[in-house]
Amino acid sequence: MSDFVRDMRNHKIVPDVVPVPPESLLHVTYAGGLRVNLGNILTPTEVKHVPEVAWPEAEPDAYYALVLTDPDAPSRTAPKFREWHHWLVVNIPGMDMAKGDTLSDYIGAAPPRKTGLHRYVFLLYRQNERIYYKESRLSNRSTQGRGKFSTHKFSEKYELGLPVAGNFFQAQFDDYVPKLYRQLGHFQNAF
């Protein structure tokens, strides 16, 4: 078993998010060269901006769908909002993220105070063709429509199959989270 598969299983990405681990590692890099690396710990402050995402095996003529999700909302011990998706981009030609269709604008990690480490999981799916997605467009100014998302059900609905690549990091509350909650118009007891 590869380190990649072992880490996905040890951190329970399988089965909490997907039934089978992705085939390979997705490269995700935040500002300052901070890389997502199979459960490493990053802070909400470090991941507040959209990262660069790359997958060397991407086919230039294929379309891809990218999901970033938190299966630990509001906490790993009581995930009643599992999953809370943070980013959803579809119809990505090759890996040209700028040309994909953003269904859900990027929102960085926002774990509530005193909920411990949350897992933030990136999954990449290869689409069989360009797809018309019947999903609401979600801005980064609201939490509406983000909770109780199921990456697995989404992939089944659009016949995406299993993820071809993935990666994940962990984060816990820091001083940036209250600023993000204000941006989202969400004033819970996380401050």
NUGUTI-422724 format. One record per residue (C-alpha): x negated, y, z negated. Coordinates in steps of 0.25 Angstrom, whole numbers, always signed. Example, Ala and Ser with C-alpha at 12.3 -4.5 7.8 and 13.67 -1.06 7.14 Angstrom:
BEGIN
<rec><c1>-49</c1><c2>-18</c2><c3>-31</c3></rec>
<rec><c1>-55</c1><c2>-4</c2><c3>-29</c3></rec>
//
This chain:
BEGIN
<rec><c1>+0</c1><c2>+0</c2><c3>+0</c3></rec>
<rec><c1>-6</c1><c2>+14</c2><c3>+4</c3></rec>
<rec><c1>-8</c1><c2>+25</c2><c3>-6</c3></rec>
<rec><c1>+3</c1><c2>+33</c2><c3>+1</c3></rec>
<rec><c1>+14</c1><c2>+22</c2><c3>+0</c3></rec>
<rec><c1>+9</c1><c2>+19</c2><c3>-15</c3></rec>
<rec><c1>+11</c1><c2>+33</c2><c3>-19</c3></rec>
<rec><c1>+24</c1><c2>+35</c2><c3>-12</c3></rec>
<rec><c1>+29</c1><c2>+22</c2><c3>-20</c3></rec>
<rec><c1>+22</c1><c2>+26</c2><c3>-33</c3></rec>
<rec><c1>+29</c1><c2>+40</c2><c3>-33</c3></rec>
<rec><c1>+42</c1><c2>+33</c2><c3>-29</c3></rec>
<rec><c1>+43</c1><c2>+41</c2><c3>-16</c3></rec>
<rec><c1>+48</c1><c2>+27</c2><c3>-12</c3></rec>
<rec><c1>+59</c1><c2>+25</c2><c3>-16</c3></rec>
<rec><c1>+63</c1><c2>+39</c2><c3>-22</c3></rec>
<rec><c1>+63</c1><c2>+46</c2><c3>-8</c3></rec>
<rec><c1>+60</c1><c2>+35</c2><c3>+3</c3></rec>
<rec><c1>+62</c1><c2>+20</c2><c3>+3</c3></rec>
<rec><c1>+48</c1><c2>+18</c2><c3>+10</c3></rec>
<rec><c1>+36</c1><c2>+26</c2><c3>+10</c3></rec>
<rec><c1>+32</c1><c2>+34</c2><c3>+22</c3></rec>
<rec><c1>+22</c1><c2>+28</c2><c3>+32</c3></rec>
<rec><c1>+11</c1><c2>+39</c2><c3>+30</c3></rec>
<rec><c1>+6</c1><c2>+51</c2><c3>+22</c3></rec>
<rec><c1>+12</c1><c2>+65</c2><c3>+26</c3></rec>
<rec><c1>+2</c1><c2>+76</c2><c3>+25</c3></rec>
<rec><c1>+8</c1><c2>+88</c2><c3>+17</c3></rec>
<rec><c1>-1</c1><c2>+100</c2><c3>+13</c3></rec>
<rec><c1>+3</c1><c2>+113</c2><c3>+6</c3></rec>
<rec><c1>-3</c1><c2>+126</c2><c3>+5</c3></rec>
<rec><c1>-18</c1><c2>+126</c2><c3>+1</c3></rec>
<rec><c1>-20</c1><c2>+112</c2><c3>+6</c3></rec>
<rec><c1>-12</c1><c2>+105</c2><c3>-5</c3></rec>
<rec><c1>-9</c1><c2>+91</c2><c3>+0</c3></rec>
<rec><c1>+3</c1><c2>+83</c2><c3>-4</c3></rec>
<rec><c1>-3</c1><c2>+69</c2><c3>-7</c3></rec>
<rec><c1>+6</c1><c2>+58</c2><c3>-12</c3></rec>
<rec><c1>+11</c1><c2>+63</c2><c3>-25</c3></rec>
<rec><c1>+0</c1><c2>+74</c2><c3>-28</c3></rec>
<rec><c1>+5</c1><c2>+85</c2><c3>-37</c3></rec>
<rec><c1>+7</c1><c2>+99</c2><c3>-31</c3></rec>
<rec><c1>+14</c1><c2>+110</c2><c3>-37</c3></rec>
<rec><c1>+27</c1><c2>+117</c2><c3>-33</c3></rec>
<rec><c1>+18</c1><c2>+130</c2><c3>-31</c3></rec>
<rec><c1>+9</c1><c2>+122</c2><c3>-21</c3></rec>
<rec><c1>+20</c1><c2>+116</c2><c3>-13</c3></rec>
<rec><c1>+29</c1><c2>+129</c2><c3>-12</c3></rec>
<rec><c1>+26</c1><c2>+131</c2><c3>+3</c3></rec>
<rec><c1>+29</c1><c2>+122</c2><c3>+15</c3></rec>
<rec><c1>+18</c1><c2>+112</c2><c3>+17</c3></rec>
<rec><c1>+11</c1><c2>+107</c2><c3>+29</c3></rec>
<rec><c1>+15</c1><c2>+93</c2><c3>+33</c3></rec>
<rec><c1>+8</c1><c2>+84</c2><c3>+43</c3></rec>
<rec><c1>+8</c1><c2>+70</c2><c3>+47</c3></rec>
<rec><c1>-3</c1><c2>+65</c2><c3>+56</c3></rec>
<rec><c1>+5</c1><c2>+54</c2><c3>+62</c3></rec>
<rec><c1>+16</c1><c2>+63</c2><c3>+67</c3></rec>
<rec><c1>+20</c1><c2>+61</c2><c3>+81</c3></rec>
<rec><c1>+21</c1><c2>+74</c2><c3>+89</c3></rec>
<rec><c1>+34</c1><c2>+70</c2><c3>+96</c3></rec>
<rec><c1>+41</c1><c2>+65</c2><c3>+84</c3></rec>
<rec><c1>+50</c1><c2>+72</c2><c3>+74</c3></rec>
<rec><c1>+49</c1><c2>+71</c2><c3>+59</c3></rec>
<rec><c1>+57</c1><c2>+75</c2><c3>+47</c3></rec>
<rec><c1>+50</c1><c2>+79</c2><c3>+34</c3></rec>
<rec><c1>+56</c1><c2>+79</c2><c3>+20</c3></rec>
<rec><c1>+51</c1><c2>+84</c2><c3>+7</c3></rec>
<rec><c1>+59</c1><c2>+79</c2><c3>-5</c3></rec>
<rec><c1>+58</c1><c2>+79</c2><c3>-20</c3></rec>
<rec><c1>+64</c1><c2>+66</c2><c3>-26</c3></rec>
<rec><c1>+63</c1><c2>+71</c2><c3>-40</c3></rec>
<rec><c1>+73</c1><c2>+82</c2><c3>-41</c3></rec>
<rec><c1>+75</c1><c2>+86</c2><c3>-51</c3></rec>
<rec><c1>+65</c1><c2>+77</c2><c3>-58</c3></rec>
<rec><c1>+59</c1><c2>+63</c2><c3>-55</c3></rec>
<rec><c1>+66</c1><c2>+57</c2><c3>-67</c3></rec>
<rec><c1>+80</c1><c2>+63</c2><c3>-63</c3></rec>
<rec><c1>+80</c1><c2>+65</c2><c3>-48</c3></rec>
<rec><c1>+95</c1><c2>+68</c2><c3>-47</c3></rec>
<rec><c1>+92</c1><c2>+77</c2><c3>-35</c3></rec>
<rec><c1>+83</c1><c2>+67</c2><c3>-28</c3></rec>
<rec><c1>+78</c1><c2>+71</c2><c3>-18</c3></rec>
<rec><c1>+77</c1><c2>+86</c2><c3>-17</c3></rec>
<rec><c1>+71</c1><c2>+89</c2><c3>-3</c3></rec>
<rec><c1>+62</c1><c2>+100</c2><c3>-1</c3></rec>
<rec><c1>+59</c1><c2>+101</c2><c3>+14</c3></rec>
<rec><c1>+65</c1><c2>+94</c2><c3>+26</c3></rec>
<rec><c1>+60</c1><c2>+96</c2><c3>+40</c3></rec>
<rec><c1>+65</c1><c2>+88</c2><c3>+52</c3></rec>
<rec><c1>+62</c1><c2>+87</c2><c3>+67</c3></rec>
<rec><c1>+48</c1><c2>+90</c2><c3>+65</c3></rec>
<rec><c1>+41</c1><c2>+88</c2><c3>+78</c3></rec>
<rec><c1>+28</c1><c2>+81</c2><c3>+76</c3></rec>
<rec><c1>+24</c1><c2>+87</c2><c3>+63</c3></rec>
<rec><c1>+26</c1><c2>+101</c2><c3>+67</c3></rec>
<rec><c1>+34</c1><c2>+105</c2><c3>+54</c3></rec>
<rec><c1>+37</c1><c2>+119</c2><c3>+60</c3></rec>
<rec><c1>+45</c1><c2>+113</c2><c3>+71</c3></rec>
<rec><c1>+53</c1><c2>+104</c2><c3>+62</c3></rec>
<rec><c1>+68</c1><c2>+107</c2><c3>+58</c3></rec>
<rec><c1>+68</c1><c2>+111</c2><c3>+43</c3></rec>
<rec><c1>+80</c1><c2>+106</c2><c3>+36</c3></rec>
<rec><c1>+76</c1><c2>+110</c2><c3>+22</c3></rec>
<rec><c1>+66</c1><c2>+121</c2><c3>+20</c3></rec>
<rec><c1>+54</c1><c2>+118</c2><c3>+11</c3></rec>
<rec><c1>+55</c1><c2>+119</c2><c3>-4</c3></rec>
<rec><c1>+43</c1><c2>+116</c2><c3>-12</c3></rec>
<rec><c1>+42</c1><c2>+107</c2><c3>-25</c3></rec>
<rec><c1>+52</c1><c2>+112</c2><c3>-35</c3></rec>
<rec><c1>+52</c1><c2>+103</c2><c3>-47</c3></rec>
<rec><c1>+60</c1><c2>+108</c2><c3>-59</c3></rec>
<rec><c1>+53</c1><c2>+111</c2><c3>-72</c3></rec>
<rec><c1>+50</c1><c2>+98</c2><c3>-81</c3></rec>
<rec><c1>+53</c1><c2>+88</c2><c3>-70</c3></rec>
<rec><c1>+39</c1><c2>+83</c2><c3>-68</c3></rec>
<rec><c1>+33</c1><c2>+79</c2><c3>-55</c3></rec>
<rec><c1>+42</c1><c2>+79</c2><c3>-42</c3></rec>
<rec><c1>+39</c1><c2>+71</c2><c3>-30</c3></rec>
<rec><c1>+39</c1><c2>+79</c2><c3>-17</c3></rec>
<rec><c1>+40</c1><c2>+70</c2><c3>-5</c3></rec>
<rec><c1>+37</c1><c2>+73</c2><c3>+10</c3></rec>
<rec><c1>+42</c1><c2>+63</c2><c3>+20</c3></rec>
<rec><c1>+41</c1><c2>+63</c2><c3>+35</c3></rec>
<rec><c1>+50</c1><c2>+55</c2><c3>+44</c3></rec>
<rec><c1>+49</c1><c2>+53</c2><c3>+59</c3></rec>
<rec><c1>+62</c1><c2>+56</c2><c3>+66</c3></rec>
<rec><c1>+66</c1><c2>+48</c2><c3>+79</c3></rec>
<rec><c1>+69</c1><c2>+61</c2><c3>+86</c3></rec>
<rec><c1>+73</c1><c2>+75</c2><c3>+83</c3></rec>
<rec><c1>+85</c1><c2>+75</c2><c3>+74</c3></rec>
<rec><c1>+97</c1><c2>+84</c2><c3>+71</c3></rec>
<rec><c1>+97</c1><c2>+84</c2><c3>+56</c3></rec>
<rec><c1>+111</c1><c2>+88</c2><c3>+50</c3></rec>
<rec><c1>+106</c1><c2>+94</c2><c3>+37</c3></rec>
<rec><c1>+107</c1><c2>+107</c2><c3>+31</c3></rec>
<rec><c1>+95</c1><c2>+117</c2><c3>+32</c3></rec>
<rec><c1>+90</c1><c2>+120</c2><c3>+18</c3></rec>
<rec><c1>+82</c1><c2>+132</c2><c3>+15</c3></rec>
<rec><c1>+72</c1><c2>+134</c2><c3>+4</c3></rec>
<rec><c1>+81</c1><c2>+143</c2><c3>-4</c3></rec>
<rec><c1>+90</c1><c2>+133</c2><c3>-9</c3></rec>
<rec><c1>+91</c1><c2>+119</c2><c3>-15</c3></rec>
<rec><c1>+104</c1><c2>+116</c2><c3>-9</c3></rec>
<rec><c1>+104</c1><c2>+103</c2><c3>-1</c3></rec>
<rec><c1>+90</c1><c2>+98</c2><c3>-6</c3></rec>
<rec><c1>+94</c1><c2>+89</c2><c3>-18</c3></rec>
<rec><c1>+98</c1><c2>+74</c2><c3>-17</c3></rec>
<rec><c1>+92</c1><c2>+73</c2><c3>-3</c3></rec>
<rec><c1>+87</c1><c2>+59</c2><c3>+1</c3></rec>
<rec><c1>+76</c1><c2>+58</c2><c3>+11</c3></rec>
<rec><c1>+79</c1><c2>+44</c2><c3>+13</c3></rec>
<rec><c1>+94</c1><c2>+47</c2><c3>+17</c3></rec>
<rec><c1>+89</c1><c2>+59</c2><c3>+25</c3></rec>
<rec><c1>+80</c1><c2>+50</c2><c3>+33</c3></rec>
<rec><c1>+91</c1><c2>+39</c2><c3>+35</c3></rec>
<rec><c1>+101</c1><c2>+50</c2><c3>+39</c3></rec>
<rec><c1>+92</c1><c2>+54</c2><c3>+51</c3></rec>
<rec><c1>+86</c1><c2>+40</c2><c3>+53</c3></rec>
<rec><c1>+72</c1><c2>+45</c2><c3>+50</c3></rec>
<rec><c1>+67</c1><c2>+32</c2><c3>+45</c3></rec>
<rec><c1>+56</c1><c2>+31</c2><c3>+35</c3></rec>
<rec><c1>+46</c1><c2>+42</c2><c3>+32</c3></rec>
<rec><c1>+34</c1><c2>+42</c2><c3>+41</c3></rec>
<rec><c1>+25</c1><c2>+50</c2><c3>+31</c3></rec>
<rec><c1>+26</c1><c2>+56</c2><c3>+17</c3></rec>
<rec><c1>+19</c1><c2>+62</c2><c3>+5</c3></rec>
<rec><c1>+23</c1><c2>+68</c2><c3>-8</c3></rec>
<rec><c1>+18</c1><c2>+77</c2><c3>-20</c3></rec>
<rec><c1>+23</c1><c2>+79</c2><c3>-34</c3></rec>
<rec><c1>+26</c1><c2>+93</c2><c3>-41</c3></rec>
<rec><c1>+31</c1><c2>+98</c2><c3>-53</c3></rec>
<rec><c1>+37</c1><c2>+111</c2><c3>-58</c3></rec>
<rec><c1>+28</c1><c2>+123</c2><c3>-57</c3></rec>
<rec><c1>+30</c1><c2>+138</c2><c3>-58</c3></rec>
<rec><c1>+34</c1><c2>+139</c2><c3>-43</c3></rec>
<rec><c1>+46</c1><c2>+131</c2><c3>-45</c3></rec>
<rec><c1>+55</c1><c2>+142</c2><c3>-51</c3></rec>
<rec><c1>+52</c1><c2>+151</c2><c3>-39</c3></rec>
<rec><c1>+56</c1><c2>+140</c2><c3>-30</c3></rec>
<rec><c1>+69</c1><c2>+138</c2><c3>-38</c3></rec>
<rec><c1>+72</c1><c2>+153</c2><c3>-37</c3></rec>
<rec><c1>+70</c1><c2>+152</c2><c3>-21</c3></rec>
<rec><c1>+80</c1><c2>+140</c2><c3>-21</c3></rec>
<rec><c1>+90</c1><c2>+148</c2><c3>-30</c3></rec>
<rec><c1>+89</c1><c2>+136</c2><c3>-39</c3></rec>
<rec><c1>+88</c1><c2>+140</c2><c3>-54</c3></rec>
<rec><c1>+88</c1><c2>+128</c2><c3>-62</c3></rec>
<rec><c1>+81</c1><c2>+125</c2><c3>-75</c3></rec>
<rec><c1>+68</c1><c2>+123</c2><c3>-69</c3></rec>
<rec><c1>+61</c1><c2>+136</c2><c3>-73</c3></rec>
//
